[in-house]
Amino acid sequence: MTSLSILIIGCGVAGPTLASFLLLGPHNPQDVPHITILERSPSPRAQGQNVDIRGAGVTIIRKLGLERAIRAATTGEEGTQFVDAQNRVWAQFGADKSGKTQTGTSDIEILRGRLAEIFFRRSQALSEEVKGKGGVGVEYVFGDYIEELEQDGAKVHVRFARSGERRSFDLVVGADGLQSRTRRLAFGEEGEENRLKGFDMYGAFFSMPKGPTDTIWRRWFNAPGGRGIMVRPSDEQHPDRSSVFMFVVNEKDERFKDVATQGHKGVEAQKALLAEYWADAGWESGRIIREMEATDDFYYDVVAQVKMEKWSKGRVVLLGDAGYCASPISGMGTTLALTGAYNLAGALTQHPNDHTAAFDAYERAMRPTVDLAQRLPGGARQPHIMAPQTAWGIWLRMMVFAGLYWSGLAGLVARFKGPPANDVRVGEYGFQVADEWREG
Ligand SMILES: Cc1cc2nc3c(=O)[nH]c(=O)nc-3n(C[C@H](O)[C@H](O)[C@H](O)COP(=O)(O)OP(=O)(O)OC[C@H]3O[C@@H](n4cnc5c(N)ncnc54)[C@H](O)[C@@H]3O)c2cc1C
């Protein structure tokens, strides 16, 4: 492989995973691409609550020597309990800890920030190994982002916003998440509303001090008006905390969309809007609102999918949520990001001198998986099933869930309607086998 220079934008889940596999690609360290990872936040962003790694995702973390480290850092969530305003459990569905059947809770549930940190540190360790053997390794740039991006036949030319530096790369990978700026710079601002398909659903993730009713189960409460809250266990590093996903399905109130476009700058407005909507919801919402107002690890966004006919344009390619977010309600976002990083690294390793062939191979490997993951059970109605608008709708859903629970049919439904991660094929690209990694 001739040494390509590759800029990976985003040090979340997909970005450092891609870098790690690129480092494990060729056996000659001098042939490893020159990788730069650019992350907007000033340090690896250790933020975000529960995500799951399923099926193909587990195979991929195993290939990076990370299975043991990641399993040691899971939340241990037992499954999901559906509760009413008096906190009575109507139905509960446990996780299949063998990973054979995919239910709402996977056998690997981990906090997103913790996972991103593990992937970052794994890429750092592999980079040091490559440097030790005479290769270049990875250059990490934190606290900056790209303001301009232009490409000609030979290079992609970018300007860093904060440093003002201009640099050129052979390839640029946008792994910068749902609201990807790389996507807008490379594919154009126009048409963005057709690529980002919202479900009229908005949600916030944050943590709060653990209360006496919080357990190792996820508790899921719904209130009329399309409101839902999940309270979930945190991990071994935060045994005194619980994790919250608070969401609203609302197609009328434009404020939900407006505050989402403000990103991190809009946190106060986002919190105020959710507090307003949840004020009269009952159950534990008083406590949860108070804790939301106090928390500093709050993350709010529209719940959406990214749908594109092609994930590359010239020498720029999209990876993970940036190109094909399946939304947190799919349970497949992290597994897709990992599978995408693995397949993109494989394609680049197999076609080192032909980025068009590499991007086509990546597209062919990923398209069926993405289509499968984005097909939500219940289709476009899925958000309304997650958060019915009326008390009657909530009662009906509870009755259906209770029926599935008491009849023992829940396992059968999960087998056919659960996240499709066990159906995803993981190809072979001849990467070096990574040693089991230990946190030191
Ligand atoms: C702060 C945060 C919290 C999250 N919390 C949850 C959660 O609780 N539950 C859940 O299911 N999913 C959550 N997600 C989404 C989840 O991480 C992804 O769906 C999934 O893991 C796919 O990962 P990804 O690497 O494609 O994207 P992400 O994990 O979103 O990573 C993208 C990275 O790019 C960085 N970035 C963004 N814009 C730029 C830019 N212009 N320049 C440089 N870097 C940029 C971000 O800071 C981030 O580190 C969260 C994402 C983020 C960023």
The ligand as an SDF file (V2000), in Angstrom:
LIG
                    3D

 53 58  0  0  0  0  0  0  0  0999 V2000
  -22.1150   13.6240   22.8180 C   0  0  0  0  0  0  0  0  0  0  0  0
  -22.8760   12.4480   22.2410 C   0  0  0  0  0  0  0  0  0  0  0  0
  -23.7300   11.7290   23.0610 C   0  0  0  0  0  0  0  0  0  0  0  0
  -24.4460   10.6340   22.5350 C   0  0  0  0  0  0  0  0  0  0  0  0
  -25.2590    9.9580   23.3820 N   0  0  0  0  0  0  0  0  0  0  0  0
  -25.9320    8.8680   22.9190 C   0  0  0  0  0  0  0  0  0  0  0  0
  -26.7380    8.1110   23.8060 C   0  0  0  0  0  0  0  0  0  0  0  0
  -26.8010    8.3870   24.9960 O   0  0  0  0  0  0  0  0  0  0  0  0
  -27.4310    7.0470   23.3000 N   0  0  0  0  0  0  0  0  0  0  0  0
  -27.3480    6.7100   21.9720 C   0  0  0  0  0  0  0  0  0  0  0  0
  -27.9940    5.7410   21.5490 O   0  0  0  0  0  0  0  0  0  0  0  0
  -26.5650    7.3970   21.1220 N   0  0  0  0  0  0  0  0  0  0  0  0
  -25.8550    8.4830   21.5570 C   0  0  0  0  0  0  0  0  0  0  0  0
  -25.0630    9.1940   20.6910 N   0  0  0  0  0  0  0  0  0  0  0  0
  -24.9590    8.7350   19.2930 C   0  0  0  0  0  0  0  0  0  0  0  0
  -24.0370    7.5010   19.1730 C   0  0  0  0  0  0  0  0  0  0  0  0
  -22.7760    7.7710   19.6770 O   0  0  0  0  0  0  0  0  0  0  0  0
  -23.9470    7.1090   17.7090 C   0  0  0  0  0  0  0  0  0  0  0  0
  -25.2590    6.8060   17.2440 O   0  0  0  0  0  0  0  0  0  0  0  0
  -23.1670    5.8560   17.3620 C   0  0  0  0  0  0  0  0  0  0  0  0
  -22.3800    5.3810   18.3750 O   0  0  0  0  0  0  0  0  0  0  0  0
  -22.3840    6.0500   16.0550 C   0  0  0  0  0  0  0  0  0  0  0  0
  -21.1640    6.6890   16.3010 O   0  0  0  0  0  0  0  0  0  0  0  0
  -20.4350    7.7120   15.3170 P   0  0  0  0  0  0  0  0  0  0  0  0
  -18.9820    7.5820   15.6310 O   0  0  0  0  0  0  0  0  0  0  0  0
  -20.9060    7.5620   13.9370 O   0  0  0  0  0  0  0  0  0  0  0  0
  -20.9520    9.1400   15.8000 O   0  0  0  0  0  0  0  0  0  0  0  0
  -20.7400    9.8740   17.1860 P   0  0  0  0  0  0  0  0  0  0  0  0
  -20.5690    8.9350   18.3090 O   0  0  0  0  0  0  0  0  0  0  0  0
  -21.8390   10.8670   17.2680 O   0  0  0  0  0  0  0  0  0  0  0  0
  -19.3220   10.6170   17.0210 O   0  0  0  0  0  0  0  0  0  0  0  0
  -19.1210   11.7490   16.2340 C   0  0  0  0  0  0  0  0  0  0  0  0
  -17.9300   12.5120   16.7790 C   0  0  0  0  0  0  0  0  0  0  0  0
  -17.6610   13.5860   15.9000 O   0  0  0  0  0  0  0  0  0  0  0  0
  -17.4470   14.7650   16.6560 C   0  0  0  0  0  0  0  0  0  0  0  0
  -17.8060   15.8910   15.7920 N   0  0  0  0  0  0  0  0  0  0  0  0
  -19.0370   16.3390   15.4940 C   0  0  0  0  0  0  0  0  0  0  0  0
  -18.9580   17.3550   14.6310 N   0  0  0  0  0  0  0  0  0  0  0  0
  -17.6350   17.5450   14.3770 C   0  0  0  0  0  0  0  0  0  0  0  0
  -16.9250   18.4400   13.5300 C   0  0  0  0  0  0  0  0  0  0  0  0
  -17.5380   19.3690   12.7850 N   0  0  0  0  0  0  0  0  0  0  0  0
  -15.5670   18.3550   13.4990 N   0  0  0  0  0  0  0  0  0  0  0  0
  -14.9110   17.4230   14.2600 C   0  0  0  0  0  0  0  0  0  0  0  0
  -15.5380   16.5610   15.0650 N   0  0  0  0  0  0  0  0  0  0  0  0
  -16.8960   16.6130   15.1130 C   0  0  0  0  0  0  0  0  0  0  0  0
  -18.3340   14.5880   17.8740 C   0  0  0  0  0  0  0  0  0  0  0  0
  -17.9060   15.3990   18.9670 O   0  0  0  0  0  0  0  0  0  0  0  0
  -18.1640   13.1050   18.1510 C   0  0  0  0  0  0  0  0  0  0  0  0
  -17.0500   12.8490   18.9750 O   0  0  0  0  0  0  0  0  0  0  0  0
  -24.3220   10.2820   21.1580 C   0  0  0  0  0  0  0  0  0  0  0  0
  -23.4610   11.0380   20.3420 C   0  0  0  0  0  0  0  0  0  0  0  0
  -22.7270   12.0950   20.8580 C   0  0  0  0  0  0  0  0  0  0  0  0
  -21.7910   12.8960   19.9650 C   0  0  0  0  0  0  0  0  0  0  0  0
  1  2  1  0
  2  3  1  0
  2 52  2  0
  3  4  2  0
  4  5  1  0
  4 50  1  0
  5  6  2  0
  6  7  1  0
  6 13  1  0
  7  8  2  0
  7  9  1  0
  9 10  1  0
 10 11  2  0
 10 12  1  0
 12 13  2  0
 13 14  1  0
 14 15  1  0
 14 50  1  0
 15 16  1  0
 16 17  1  0
 16 18  1  0
 18 19  1  0
 18 20  1  0
 20 21  1  0
 20 22  1  0
 22 23  1  0
 23 24  1  0
 24 25  2  0
 24 26  1  0
 24 27  1  0
 27 28  1  0
 28 29  2  0
 28 30  1  0
 28 31  1  0
 31 32  1  0
 32 33  1  0
 33 34  1  0
 33 48  1  0
 34 35  1  0
 35 36  1  0
 35 46  1  0
 36 37  1  0
 36 45  1  0
 37 38  2  0
 38 39  1  0
 39 40  1  0
 39 45  2  0
 40 41  1  0
 40 42  2  0
 42 43  1  0
 43 44  2  0
 44 45  1  0
 46 47  1  0
 46 48  1  0
 48 49  1  0
 50 51  2  0
 51 52  1  0
 52 53  1  0
M  END
$$$$
